[in-house]
Amino acid sequence: MHDAEVIALLPDVELQETLNRGRGREGKVFICPERSCKHHDPKQALGDITAIKKHYARKHGLEKNWKCPKCLKKYAEETDAKEHLFVGERGIKRCVNYSV
């Protein structure tokens, strides 16, 4: 990854996707536009545009329609909200406000 070309993801993800259409993925990394995010660092960047788009929507996007019924933390995806409550098949509780 040391010789990878760093591509900064623009806030307008569709524009960035257009700029990168047709280019090979090898040798490129995509950084998150949020400066406080660990994926803004090229060493922690993601390898393709799809991954960075999904990351941005889930972690920084404004549309978070799923919320935990116990602590009201909001999530962009239902699966993330469910994982917040239980991790794995053993049902290990993750939400600190959750009790059986």
N, C-alpha and C positions, 0 to 999 in steps of 0.2 A: 504494500500500500504506500510505500514511501515515494514512488514515482507516479502515483495516481494524479490525474487531473482533477482538481477540486472544482465542482460546479455548485455555485451558491443557488439555492432554491429561492426564487422570487416569491413575494407574497401572493402574486397571481400565479397559482400553480399551473393553470392551463397555458399561460404564456410560456412558462419555463418548459413545459412538456413540448410545446411547438418548437421551441428553440433546439431541443435535444432530439427531436424526431429524426430518425434515420441514422443517428450516430450509434456506434457500437457501445456496449456497456463496459467492455474491458478497459481497464486503466482509468476509470472515472469513479468518483465518489460524489454523493449529493449531500450537502449540509442543510440543516434546518435553518430557516430564517430567524428563529427566535434566538437572540444572543445568549440568553440565560440557559438554554437547553444544552444538554451534554452532546447532542448530535450536531451542534453548531461547530464543534471542534472537528477539523478534518480527520483526526485520528479516530473519532467515534462516529464518523459519517456513515450513511447507509449506501449500499451498492447500486440501487436502481431507483428510478423515478417513482415507481409504484409503491415501494416501501416507504419512501419519504413522504409521499402524499398521504398514505394511510397513517403514518406516525403523526403528521401535522394535524390531520383531522381529529384523531383520537386524543392527542395531548394538548393541542393549542386551539383547536377549532371552537367556534362559538356555539355550534349546534350540538347540544348534549341533552338528548331527550330521555335518557334512562337514568333514574336515580335510585340510590339505595333507600329502601323503606325504613331503615333504622337510623342512618346518620345523614341522609339527604345529599350525599356526595353524588355528583352527576357524571355520566359517562356518555360517550358518543355511540357506543355499541352495546347492545343488550348483553352480549357475551362477556364484556368487560365488567358490567354491573353484577352479573351472576358470579363471576370469578371473585369479585370483591367480597361477596358473602361467603363463598365456599371455595376452597382450593383442593383440587384432586378428588378422587373417589371416596376418600375417607371422611370428607366433609370437615376438614380443618377450617376453623373459623378465622377469617381475615379481618372482618369489620369489628372494630373494638367495641361498638355499641350493640353488637348482635348477641343475643342470648336465646337459648332454646326454651 
